[in-house]
Amino acid sequence: MAEEEKYPASAISSWSGFVYQGKVALYHCLKLIQGGDLDFELQLDSTEDFAIYKNKSLISAHQVKAKVGVYRSTYTDALNKCGAISGDRTKGTDRYFHISVKINDLSDYHHTNNEVVKFYDYGNKKHCGLDEIEPLTKPLIKSIYKEHHNKDCSENNLQLNYYYLSEKISSKAIEIHHLIQNGEFSEAEAAYSNTISAQEIFKDITEHDPYSDVEHFAIELRSNLNAYLEYFLEQALPGMTEIQYERAQNLFAHVQSLNPSELDILCQMIKPSENFSKVQQIDIERYSDLVSDLHANPILEGLPHYIDKDVKFYLPTAITLLNQREQDRCPDHLRKQLTENESLLRVLYEYNNLIARNAISSFNVDTKITESDEEPSDRRDDRITKGFEVSVLTMKDAENKLNA
């Protein structure tokens, strides 16, 4: 077997590229802005993985490949496609190839049509890993901010602005991808009507104050959640089926679309039996594994959930009970959280079947919900207390109900 054939199939490069292209696109745009160019448009997922336009003319086309292999031969088809004259990629268009790992030959690729594809230069090297792009990007944000304001950007402000810009580009890529997939836009329409301007990015850095934005904690929360999803799903890809991969990618895209209040509830629902302060790495791993492994497709509307034939709602969770003692304590922990978190209680009143990542057996938890009239009142008889039951199910029991 040839050395390059040992690398896993397309799912790894597809997932990594999906995550990687937005980060690389942001880095390239910031390099242009730092160089004084504020008159371009960033276009994603149409002409190429990303492209730079000016006055509706293509300036540069960028193809992004992550974790494909360390041999140049692995990239031959992609390099050939990048060098082709097609659509807006006319003769003389600048063409760049972005890779996340060092390969054995980094010389320019010369197409048979005489077009040249250059491996993108990240300072003193021509590759940049997914874990290396953030440390390269933040100094650019800091530099642009300082040049405009004549003062340094605080580390917290820098972090939140990086989250904000990364999310803006990732969300736009997902939006365009779905518009094209659903037939709402052709690739050509998406190239011109869903771009991000250099001025937008510049103003986000110089004028947007994340601390005055009521959603800034949600930005950080989403970024942390996505970072964990990126890492763990990337690690899990070699053993994933195509169905599991599609569920994982859809979950990633859905998290990007959630509004702050939905995101806050989702993070609480990942581990409803514990007090939520910050999403934990191991719980994200367990939650994403459950969604990928469960033999049923989640409904990605609001909180990811499932519905059985009797129209009962089920929520995936990271609840992990490895022995009987942990399982015996879980009902008390869950009741405690329900007494302290009214929004959690109301969610579970509707979605009262929880799927555990691991449990010894399925069990029920008796609890209560207190509802009040819309008009505020201190009268006790205006508050109605209803008993209801929360079920915690093993994956196997949940699958039996969902697939009945």
C-alpha positions in Angstrom: 0.0 0.0 0.0 1.4 3.4 -0.9 2.1 5.7 2.0 -0.5 8.3 1.1 -3.2 5.6 0.9 -3.0 5.1 4.6 -4.8 8.4 5.3 -8.5 8.2 6.0 -11.1 8.9 3.4 -12.8 12.2 2.5 -14.8 12.7 5.8 -11.7 13.9 7.7 -10.7 16.4 5.0 -14.3 17.5 4.6 -14.9 18.1 8.3 -11.6 19.7 9.0 -11.9 21.9 5.8 -15.4 23.0 6.9 -14.0 24.3 10.2 -10.6 25.4 8.8 -11.7 27.5 5.8 -13.5 30.1 7.9 -10.5 30.6 10.1 -8.1 30.8 7.2 -10.5 33.3 5.4 -10.5 35.6 8.4 -6.7 35.5 8.6 -6.3 36.4 5.0 -8.9 39.2 5.2 -7.1 40.7 8.2 -3.8 40.5 6.4 -5.3 42.6 3.6 -6.9 45.1 6.0 -3.6 45.4 7.9 -2.0 46.2 4.5 -4.4 49.1 4.0 -7.0 47.4 1.7 -10.6 48.2 2.8 -12.2 47.8 -0.6 -12.9 44.1 -1.0 -15.6 41.6 -0.4 -15.1 38.1 1.1 -17.2 35.4 -0.7 -17.5 31.9 0.8 -18.3 28.5 -0.5 -19.1 29.3 -4.1 -16.3 30.3 -6.6 -13.9 28.5 -4.3 -13.7 27.6 -0.6 -13.3 31.4 -0.3 -12.5 34.2 -2.7 -11.8 37.9 -2.7 -13.7 40.2 -5.0 -13.5 43.9 -5.9 -16.2 45.6 -7.8 -17.7 42.2 -8.7 -14.4 41.0 -10.2 -12.5 38.1 -8.7 -9.1 39.1 -7.3 -8.0 35.8 -5.7 -9.4 32.3 -5.3 -8.5 30.2 -2.3 -8.8 26.4 -1.9 -8.5 25.0 1.6 -7.5 21.4 2.5 -7.0 20.2 6.0 -5.5 16.8 7.1 -5.5 15.3 3.6 -1.9 13.9 3.7 1.8 14.7 3.7 2.4 13.8 0.0 1.8 16.3 -2.8 0.3 13.5 -5.0 -2.6 13.4 -2.6 -3.6 16.9 -3.6 -3.2 16.5 -7.4 -6.9 16.6 -8.3 -7.5 19.6 -6.0 -4.6 21.5 -7.4 -5.7 20.8 -10.9 -9.2 22.1 -10.1 -7.8 25.2 -8.5 -5.7 26.0 -11.6 -8.6 25.4 -14.0 -10.1 28.3 -16.0 -13.7 28.2 -15.0 -16.4 30.8 -14.3 -14.9 33.9 -12.6 -11.5 32.1 -12.4 -10.2 33.6 -15.6 -6.6 33.8 -17.1 -4.3 35.5 -14.6 -6.5 35.2 -11.5 -4.4 34.7 -8.4 -4.9 31.2 -7.0 -3.8 30.1 -3.6 -3.8 26.7 -1.9 -4.0 26.4 1.9 -2.9 23.3 3.7 -2.8 22.4 7.4 0.1 20.0 7.3 3.6 20.2 5.8 3.9 18.2 2.5 7.0 16.8 0.7 6.8 19.3 -2.2 5.7 22.9 -1.7 6.7 24.3 -5.1 4.2 26.2 -7.2 1.8 24.1 -9.2 1.8 24.8 -12.9 -1.4 23.8 -14.7 -1.4 22.7 -18.3 -3.2 26.0 -19.2 -0.2 27.9 -17.8 -2.1 29.1 -14.7 -0.1 28.9 -11.5 -1.4 27.8 -8.0 0.7 29.0 -5.1 0.9 27.4 -1.7 -0.2 30.1 0.7 2.6 31.7 2.8 2.1 31.9 6.6 5.1 34.0 7.4 8.1 31.6 7.3 6.2 28.5 6.2 3.6 27.3 3.8 1.2 25.4 6.0 -0.8 26.2 9.1 -2.5 23.7 11.5 -6.0 24.3 12.8 -4.5 24.9 16.3 -2.0 27.4 14.9 -4.3 29.8 13.1 -5.7 31.5 16.2 -2.3 32.6 17.5 -1.6 34.1 14.1 -4.9 35.8 13.8 -5.2 37.6 17.1 -2.1 39.8 16.7 -3.6 41.1 13.4 -6.8 42.1 15.2 -4.7 43.7 18.0 -2.6 45.6 15.4 -5.6 46.9 13.5 -7.3 48.0 16.7 -4.2 49.8 18.0 -3.5 51.6 14.7 -7.1 52.9 14.7 -7.4 53.8 18.4 -3.7 54.5 19.2 -4.0 52.2 22.2 -3.8 48.5 23.0 -6.8 46.2 22.9 -7.3 44.5 26.2 -6.9 40.7 26.2 -10.5 40.1 27.1 -11.7 42.5 24.4 -9.3 40.8 21.9 -10.7 37.4 22.8 -14.3 38.4 22.4 -13.6 40.2 19.1 -11.9 37.1 17.8 -14.9 35.0 18.8 -17.2 37.5 17.2 -15.4 37.7 13.9 -14.9 33.9 13.7 -18.6 33.3 14.4 -19.6 35.9 11.7 -17.6 34.1 9.0 -18.6 30.6 10.1 -22.2 31.5 10.2 -22.1 33.1 6.8 -20.4 29.9 5.3 -23.1 27.7 6.8 -25.8 30.0 5.6 -24.5 30.0 2.0 -23.9 26.2 2.1 -27.5 25.6 3.1 -28.9 28.1 0.5 -27.0 26.3 -2.3 -27.9 22.8 -1.0 -31.6 23.7 -0.7 -31.7 25.2 -4.2 -32.6 28.7 -3.0 -29.4 30.2 -4.6 -27.2 29.1 -7.3 -23.4 29.3 -6.6 -23.2 32.4 -8.8 -26.0 34.2 -6.9 -24.4 33.3 -3.6 -21.0 34.6 -4.8 -22.4 38.1 -5.3 -25.3 38.5 -2.8 -23.9 36.9 0.4 -20.5 38.5 0.8 -18.8 40.1 3.8 -17.1 43.4 3.1 -13.7 44.6 4.4 -15.4 47.6 5.9 -17.7 45.3 8.0 -14.7 43.4 9.4 -12.8 46.7 10.0 -15.8 48.2 11.8 -16.3 45.1 13.9 -12.7 45.5 15.2 -12.6 49.2 15.6 -16.2 50.2 16.5 -17.9 47.1 17.9 -17.5 46.9 21.7 -18.4 43.3 22.8 -18.8 44.4 26.4 -21.8 46.7 25.4 -23.4 43.8 23.6 -25.8 41.9 25.8 -25.0 38.8 23.7 -21.2 38.8 24.4 -21.4 35.9 26.9 -23.3 33.9 24.3 -20.6 34.6 21.8 -18.0 33.2 24.1 -20.2 30.3 25.1 -20.9 29.3 21.5 -17.2 29.6 20.7 -16.2 27.3 23.5 -19.0 24.8 22.5 -17.9 24.8 18.9 -14.2 24.5 19.8 -15.0 21.3 21.8 -17.2 20.0 19.0 -14.4 20.7 16.4 -11.8 18.9 18.4 -13.7 15.9 19.5 -15.5 15.3 16.3 -12.3 15.6 14.3 -10.7 13.0 16.6 -13.7 10.7 16.2 -13.9 10.9 12.4 -11.7 7.9 11.4 -14.2 5.6 13.1 -17.4 7.4 12.0 -19.9 6.1 9.5 -21.2 8.5 6.8 -24.5 8.8 8.8 -22.7 9.6 12.0 -20.6 12.2 10.2 -23.6 13.9 8.7 -25.3 14.1 12.1 -22.2 15.6 13.6 -21.8 18.2 10.9 -25.5 19.1 11.1 -25.2 19.5 14.9 -22.2 21.8 14.4 -24.2 23.9 11.9 -27.3 24.0 14.2 -25.3 25.3 17.2 -24.1 28.2 15.0 -27.8 29.1 14.3 -29.0 29.2 17.9 -29.8 32.5 19.6 -28.3 33.4 23.0 -31.3 32.2 25.1 -31.5 28.9 23.2 -27.8 28.4 23.5 -27.9 29.0 27.3 -30.6 26.4 27.7 -28.8 23.9 25.4 -25.7 24.2 27.6 -27.7 23.6 30.7 -29.5 20.6 29.0 -26.2 19.0 28.1 -25.9 18.2 31.9 -29.3 19.1 33.5 -28.4 17.3 36.8 -25.6 19.7 37.5 -25.3 23.5 38.1 -24.3 25.0 34.8 -21.5 27.6 34.8 -19.3 26.7 31.9 -19.6 23.9 29.4 -17.2 21.1 30.3 -14.9 19.4 27.8 -15.9 15.8 28.7 -19.6 16.7 28.6 -19.4 18.1 25.0 -17.6 14.8 24.0 -20.3 12.7 25.6 -23.2 14.8 24.2 -21.8 14.9 20.6 -21.0 11.1 20.8 -24.6 10.4 21.8 -26.1 12.4 18.9 -23.8 10.7 16.5 -24.3 7.1 17.8 -28.0 7.1 18.5 -29.9 5.2 15.7 -32.3 8.1 15.0 -31.9 11.5 13.4 -32.4 14.5 15.7 -34.8 17.2 14.9 -32.6 20.4 14.8 -35.2 23.0 15.7 -34.5 25.0 18.8 -33.0 22.4 21.2 -31.9 19.3 19.3 -34.5 16.7 20.2 -36.4 13.6 19.1 -40.1 12.7 18.9 -41.7 9.3 19.1 -44.9 8.0 17.5 -46.9 9.2 20.5 -45.5 12.7 20.0 -43.4 12.6 23.2 -40.3 14.7 23.2 -36.8 13.4 24.0 -33.6 15.4 24.7 -30.1 14.0 24.3 -27.8 14.8 27.3 -24.3 14.1 28.5 -25.7 12.4 31.7 -23.2 9.7 32.6 -24.0 7.3 35.5 -21.3 4.7 35.7 -22.5 2.8 38.8 -25.6 2.3 40.9 -24.5 4.8 43.6 -24.3 7.6 40.9 -27.6 6.6 39.5 -29.3 6.6 43.0 -28.0 10.2 43.6 -29.1 11.5 40.2 -32.8 12.1 41.0 -31.9 14.3 44.0 -29.4 16.3 41.9 -32.0 16.8 39.2 -34.7 17.9 41.6 -32.2 20.4 43.2 -31.5 22.0 39.8 -35.2 22.2 39.0 -35.9 24.1 42.2 -33.1 26.6 41.5 -33.5 27.1 37.7 -37.0 28.0 36.6 -36.1 28.0 32.9 -34.7 24.5 33.1 -37.9 23.4 34.9 -40.1 24.8 32.2 -38.1 23.1 29.4 -38.3 19.8 31.2 -42.1 20.2 31.6 -42.3 20.0 27.8 -39.3 17.8 27.1 -39.6 15.4 30.0 -37.7 12.5 28.5 -33.9 12.7 28.9 -31.6 10.3 27.1 -28.5 9.6 29.1 -25.1 8.9 27.4 -24.6 6.2 30.0 -26.9 4.8 32.7 -27.3 1.5 34.4 -31.0 1.4 33.6 -33.8 3.8 32.8 -35.6 5.5 35.7 -38.2 8.2 36.6 -37.9 11.3 38.7 -41.0 12.8 40.3 -40.9 16.6 40.4 -43.1 19.7 40.3 -43.6 22.9 38.3 -45.2 26.1 39.6 -47.0 28.3 37.2 -48.3 31.8 37.9 -50.7 34.1 36.2 -49.3 36.7 33.7 -50.2 39.5 36.1 -47.6 39.7 39.0 -49.1 38.9 42.3 -48.0 37.9 45.8 -51.1 35.8 46.5 -50.3 32.2 47.0 -53.6 31.0 45.4 -52.5 32.6 42.0 -49.7 30.1 41.8 -50.6 26.6 40.6 -48.3 23.7 41.4 -48.4 20.6 39.1 -46.6 17.4 39.6 -44.8 15.9 36.6 -42.4 13.1 35.9 -39.0 13.3 34.2 -37.7 10.1 32.6 -34.0 9.4 32.2 -33.6 6.7 29.6 -30.7 4.6 28.5 -29.7 4.9 24.8 -31.1 1.4 24.1 -34.5 2.1 25.7 -34.7 5.5 23.9 -33.9 3.9 20.6 -36.6 1.3 21.1 -39.2 4.0 21.8 -38.1 6.2 18.9 -37.9 3.4 16.4 -41.1 1.6 17.5 
